[in-house]
Amino acid sequence: MSVETSAPGAAARFVGQRIPRKEDRRLLTGRGTYVDDVTAPGMLYVAFVRSPIAKGRIRSIDATAARALPGVRAVLTAEELKALPIKYFLVFGVPGQPLPDYAPLVADRVAQVGDPVAMVIGDSRYVAEDGAALVEVDYDPEQPVVTIEDAREGPLVHPRLGTNLAAASQPADDPEMDAIFARADHVVTHTVRHQRQVQSPMETRGILANPLGSGELVVHVACQSPAQAARYLAMLFGIPDHHVRVIAKDVGGAFGLKVQLGREEIGVVAASLLLRKPLKWIEDRLENLTAGFQAREHDMTVRLALSKSGDILAADVDYEINLGAWPQMIDGGELATMMLPGPYRWGRQRQRARSYYSNTCGLAAYRGPWMMESLVRETMVEVAARAVGMDPIAFRRRNLITGADQPFAMATGPVLDRVTPLETMELALEAIDVAAFRVEQAKARAEGRYLGLGLSVYVEPTTISIGGVMSSETAQVRVEPTGKVTAILSTHSQGHGTATTMAQVVADQLGVDVEDVTVLEDDSSRSGFGAGAGGSRQAVAGGGAARRAAAQVERKIKVIAGYLLNANPEHLRIEHGVIRVEGEPEVTSSVAAIAATAYLEPDRMPPDMELGLEAQSRYRPEIPFVFSNAAHACIVEVDVATGVVKIRRWVASEDCGVMINPSVVEGQIAGGVVQGIGGVLLEHAAYDAQGNPRAATFKDYLMPSALDVPEIEYRHLITPSITEGGFKGVGEGGAIIGPPALVNAIHDALAPLGFSCFDLPLSPPRLLAAIEAAEASKQVAGAP
């Protein structure tokens, strides 16, 4: 169910409409083109020899038997790859920051189970895998560093660095902060430990690298931005930009995993350049779960100073991150702690953050990078409310910012404007009917059943434009001689519908039908540079660029039409591809006719006007952060005998500005919520004390299924942003706000038992153990 409380401007014909996705027919009939669907003449296949230990030295590698296997064309180690120097760097790295010795293949020391040690190239993947099994590697095992606790004082993961501390921020002395805590009526300390997860897209990583005789390198790869991937490869290998072409036709999910090419993809490209052969590697599910990239292993403790009336006075934050051995980004925790205040008023914050290397899979981006602080804040709000004797809903109403407060500078600096956290919360609560639920909850408890209501509120900084590779996007809009429209964008889809939503934006601006607009975004040689998918940014940055480019073309159409029709261009309107003169309905032309003139009849064009109908624009939002916001509420029932959590209802109330396509918006929210449910209840990429992954298949790494997900009810509030088109980001919101809503619901259900557990996942064994601990504690205290 979906309810909209306001609507975009009436002039929009396609923006705001539930238009079926253009790409669905192709994808749903099995006609998509993924990396593994692509072949090249003479193509060979790659399999990696991987380390079975988490840490140790490589004494020797013997590939004699593998090289003798029929069908094996080559076996490469780090020694062979030295012939092709690689200038390795991290896309989101900090200049000058010390890094481990990143390389496609490990030379002398392995640092995680699954570290790539050698590459076997064969006529088929089967032969390559058989050859990999024949490579003999002699290791000298060492004691691994697995947990954050290990990393603080344990042996070095990367001895050359001299420390396991990858990044840190230390607060300056703040006597005023200490004074606030000293005079506070209440001080609440709250700790959340989030487990490690795996991104697990339907399509794993994959690449086909094909060096052509012309000197061009053509790469088909599952990525989040063909333009960014092409630029990255050119810089890594010192190849001119125009000699690298990256194609990504369809991508079966990414969630941050494919924002930067990993060591394996880089190794395949290096091997193809050395051998001058097209090479393909498709990551299998075992590699994805145990040897690729992971996410989320964070610990955060917050002390909150409160007044007796329930005002939040200050927050003191301690944040630690387990980065793994080879992270895609050195996360120092600055962004997470910066966004901790979210939509709440508190006057001061102090933070200390540390991230460590360990002998586990490196962390990569994951959908919802603001999830940890939202999880901590929203669960902490519940704890804090009860500490001062307030209902959590009343506590939120007291402390959430309102429209009258905006623009509002958070204690950490970012400015919130045009957000509606209080309003979206009230929409969600109205849908739930809290009073009626409390009656139902009390009746259920009398029957021995445990129902709970969870609530969470958040703001998300989308489309960050304060610098770096993700600050802008580009679009070229062209009306072809036929009158059809081609839009070439640096956006990119991982299944979230940009081929449709960007067509809606262009069609509305030009006044043509959406069926007449084709969006191209899958080939780096077509578009200008852009970061593509990531950071909930494509509607704002990509849509803004598309609108501006289309507006330039629209102006040119009107000038040409005005010249030919002897009319003022300002008095022309374009609808459904037909150009009309205001007040003169019999005088018309068409976009197709104007296009034909612009390309094919140069002598009929206005004097001094350039031929053709095309324009290009690059858009960077005018503000550092484009904030969207939402509130989610859910109702659960917890079986205290089994620890199983059943989600009975879920309401998502959100404000992502002007919605381009409500169905796509709701699809994004739903996908994020499902991932949030998996993170709270099921998923855990666990390791044993020796650094061995304990979840190597989907039998052990549990993913949510349709049976775990309720029907999601949607409430839409539309508050346009000040950016081009009034759009805001929405791609990651469900994954950010869903987890705290669910955790709070579980705690509300089990409150009569004295339950308190904020170590995720809240799986049945952990829930049962916490319930038993709570009951034992009550017995010791003499509680009834």
NORSULPE-V796101 format. One record per pair of residues at least 6 apart in sequence whose C-alpha atoms are under 6 Angstrom apart, sorted by the first residue. I is the first residue (numbers start at 0). GAP is how many residues later the second one is. Records with the same first field share a line. If there is no record, write none. Layout:
I=GAP ; GAP
This chain:
0=712 ; 713
1=712 ; 713
2=712 ; 713
3=711 ; 712
4=712
5=712
7=650
13=490 ; 494
14=489 ; 645
15=643 ; 644 ; 645
16=644
17=643 ; 644 ; 645
20=479
21=478
25=6
32=216 ; 217
33=216
34=186
42=235 ; 236
43=78 ; 79 ; 235
44=76 ; 77 ; 79 ; 80 ; 234 ; 235
45=74 ; 75 ; 235
46=72 ; 73 ; 81 ; 82
47=70 ; 71
48=67 ; 68 ; 69 ; 83
49=64 ; 65 ; 66 ; 67
50=62 ; 63 ; 64
51=61
52=60
53=57 ; 58 ; 59 ; 305 ; 637
54=55 ; 56 ; 57 ; 87 ; 89
55=53 ; 54 ; 84 ; 85 ; 86
56=51 ; 52 ; 82 ; 83
57=50 ; 51 ; 81
58=79 ; 80
59=77 ; 78
60=75 ; 76
61=73 ; 74
62=72
64=69
65=65 ; 68 ; 69
70=51 ; 52
71=49 ; 50
72=48 ; 49
73=47
74=44 ; 45
75=42 ; 43
76=41
77=27 ; 29
85=150 ; 151
86=149
87=148
91=237
92=236
103=159 ; 160 ; 163
104=11 ; 12
105=11
110=214 ; 248
111=247 ; 248
113=177
119=8 ; 12
120=7
121=6
143=215
144=6 ; 213 ; 214
145=212 ; 213 ; 545
147=174
150=13
155=8
156=201
163=192 ; 193
164=191
165=189 ; 190
166=165 ; 187 ; 188
167=164 ; 185 ; 186
168=183 ; 184
169=182
170=180 ; 181
180=124
183=121 ; 122 ; 123
184=122 ; 123
185=120
186=117 ; 118
187=115 ; 116
188=113 ; 114
189=111 ; 112
190=109 ; 110
191=107 ; 108 ; 566 ; 567
192=106 ; 566
193=103 ; 104 ; 566
194=102 ; 565
195=99 ; 100 ; 101 ; 488 ; 489
196=97 ; 98 ; 487 ; 488
197=96
200=52 ; 53
201=50
202=49
203=79
204=17 ; 78
205=15 ; 16 ; 75 ; 76 ; 77
206=13 ; 14 ; 73 ; 74
207=11 ; 12 ; 71 ; 72
208=10 ; 60 ; 69 ; 70
209=7 ; 8 ; 68
210=6
215=27 ; 28
216=27
217=27 ; 28
218=27
219=26 ; 27 ; 28
220=27
221=26 ; 29
222=35
223=34 ; 35 ; 309
224=267 ; 306 ; 307
225=20 ; 297 ; 298
226=297 ; 302
227=303
229=14 ; 16
233=7
244=279 ; 280
245=277 ; 278
246=275 ; 276
247=274
248=273
250=243
251=242
252=241
254=111 ; 112
255=109 ; 110
271=6 ; 7
285=410
288=407
289=406
292=68 ; 69 ; 70 ; 71
293=69 ; 70
294=68 ; 69
296=25
297=22 ; 23
298=20 ; 21
299=18 ; 19
300=16 ; 17
301=14 ; 15
302=12 ; 13
303=10 ; 11
304=8 ; 9
305=6 ; 7
311=34
312=33 ; 34
313=32 ; 33 ; 34 ; 35
314=34
315=33 ; 34 ; 35
316=34
317=33 ; 34 ; 35
318=34
319=33 ; 34 ; 35
320=34
321=33 ; 34
322=33 ; 34 ; 39 ; 40
323=33 ; 34 ; 35 ; 36 ; 37 ; 38
324=32 ; 33 ; 34 ; 35 ; 36 ; 37
325=36
326=35 ; 36
327=36
331=23
332=20
335=37
337=74
339=33
341=116 ; 117
342=57 ; 58 ; 116
343=55 ; 56 ; 57
344=54
346=64
347=63
366=365
367=364 ; 367 ; 368
370=365
374=365
377=78 ; 362
381=10
384=7 ; 10
405=11
406=9 ; 10
407=7 ; 8
408=6
423=206 ; 207 ; 229
424=206
427=225
440=10
449=187 ; 188 ; 299
450=185 ; 186 ; 298
451=183 ; 184 ; 293 ; 294 ; 296 ; 297
452=181 ; 182 ; 292
453=179 ; 180 ; 287 ; 288 ; 290 ; 291
454=177 ; 178 ; 286
455=175 ; 176 ; 285
456=173 ; 174
457=171 ; 172
458=169 ; 170
459=167 ; 168 ; 169
460=164 ; 165 ; 166
461=73 ; 74 ; 75 ; 164 ; 165 ; 267
462=74 ; 163
463=160 ; 161
464=6 ; 159
465=158
469=61
471=69 ; 147 ; 148
472=57 ; 68 ; 69 ; 145 ; 146
473=15 ; 16 ; 71 ; 143 ; 144
474=13 ; 14 ; 70 ; 71 ; 141 ; 142
475=11 ; 12 ; 139 ; 140
476=9 ; 10 ; 72 ; 73 ; 137 ; 138
477=7 ; 8 ; 135 ; 136
478=6 ; 134
480=114 ; 115
481=110
482=108 ; 109 ; 112
483=32
484=31 ; 32
485=31 ; 32
486=32
487=31 ; 32 ; 33 ; 39
488=32 ; 38
489=31 ; 37 ; 40 ; 42
490=30 ; 41 ; 51
491=29 ; 40 ; 41
498=20
502=11 ; 14
503=10
505=44
506=6 ; 7
509=44
510=63 ; 64 ; 65 ; 66
511=64 ; 65
512=63
535=193 ; 194 ; 195
536=192
539=187 ; 188
540=78
543=75 ; 180
544=72 ; 73 ; 74
548=66 ; 67 ; 68
552=61
557=11
558=10
561=6 ; 7
570=10 ; 11
571=8 ; 9
572=6 ; 7
576=13 ; 14
577=12
578=9 ; 10 ; 11
579=8
597=13 ; 14
598=13
620=102
627=28 ; 100
628=25 ; 26
629=23 ; 24 ; 25
630=22
631=19 ; 20 ; 21
632=17 ; 18 ; 108
633=15 ; 16
634=13 ; 14
635=10 ; 11 ; 12
636=8 ; 9
637=6 ; 7
642=121 ; 124 ; 125
643=120
649=62
650=61 ; 62 ; 63
651=62
652=61 ; 62 ; 63
653=62
654=62 ; 63
655=72 ; 74
656=61 ; 62 ; 63 ; 64 ; 69 ; 70 ; 71
657=60 ; 62 ; 68 ; 69
667=63
668=65
671=62 ; 63
672=61 ; 62 ; 65
674=60
675=59 ; 62 ; 63
677=25 ; 26
679=59 ; 81 ; 82
680=80 ; 81 ; 82
681=20 ; 81
682=18 ; 19
684=10
685=8
686=6 ; 7
694=6
719=6
720=6
753=20
754=16 ; 19
